Each structure stands twice: as C-alpha cells, then as structure tokens.
Amino acid sequence: MKDKELILKILTPEGTVFEGAVEAVFLPGSKGRFEVLPGHAPIISSLDSGQVSWRHAGEESSLSIKVGALVLDNNELRLCVQTV
C-alpha cells in the first residue's frame, strides 16, 4: 500500500497546518491548477494564490493561500505557503 500513499506536509510561517497520508492534492500552480497523486514524478513548483485541496480518508479539506512553493520527491509532498 505504500505506493498508493502520498505524504503531505503543509508548512506556514505560523507552523505545520497538516501532515499525513492523502489520496490526492489539488494545487494552484503558477501555470494553472494541477493534481498530484501517489507515484507522481519528482517536481519543484511555485504556487499562486488560490485553494490547496487534498483528499484524506475519502473526505476533502482545503486551505486558501496567497503564495507558496512545493517540493515532491519519493511520494512526499512538502508545501511552504503563506495563508490568506
């Protein structure tokens, strides 16, 4: 099941907002909205203002951001964001 698991860590200047296994993450990239699933190729990207959404245990959660960046490697997605 490890290959079907994506670990999401969302960090803000105030601290960690979320850390855990998720099924999918939807992001406001600087070139448009995109989705990250388990097994996605490694990437580094900037984020524009908008909604970061993630699906965890079949339920969706979201966070409004002003700006941010992400690093994805080995099914671990780390977001550094500034919230609205």
N, C-alpha and C positions, 0 to 999 in steps of 0.2 A: 503493500500500500504506500510505501514511501514515495514511489514515482508519481503517485496521484495526489501528493500533498505539496502545497506551496506555503512556505512560512512567510508571513507578512509582518513587518515591523514598521510602525509609523511613529516617527520622532518629530517633535516640535521643540521650539526653544523652551517651552514650559515642561517638557518631559515626554515620556512614552505615552501615546494615545491608544495604541493597540499592538499586541504581539500574540500571534497564534497561527494555527494552521487554517488555511482558507481554500475554497474551491476555485475562486476566480477573483480577479481585481480589475476594475474599470477605471481608467485614468485619463485626465485631460492633458494630453501631450501638447507640446508647442506646435506640432504639425497636425494635430487633430486627436480626437478621442481614440483610445485603443484599449485592448483587453490583454491581460496576462493570465495564462493558465499554467498548471504544473507541466514541466518539461520544456518550457519556453527557452529559447536561446538566450545566452547572457546579453544584457544590454545596459547602457547608461543613457539616461534621457533627462531633459529638463521638463518641468511641468508648468502649465499656465494656470490661471485662476479657473476654478470650476469645482466639480464634485469628484471626489475619490470615493468609489463604492467597492465593497467587497462582499462576497457570499461566504458565509460561515455556518456550517450545520444546516444548510437549506434556507437560512434567513439572510436578508441583505441589510447591510449597515452602510452609512456614508458619512463623509466629512467634507465641509466646504473649505477650500484652500485659496490663498492668494497667489502663491508661487511655491515651487519646490523642485526637487531633483530626486532621481531614483537610481539604484544600482540593483541589478538582478544577476545572481550567479548561484549555481547549484541549487535551484529551487528555493532560494532565499531572496525575497524582495524587500529592500530597505528603502523607505521613503523619508526624506528630510523635507518637511513642509512648514510653511507659515500659514496658520489658520486665519479665517475671516473673523 
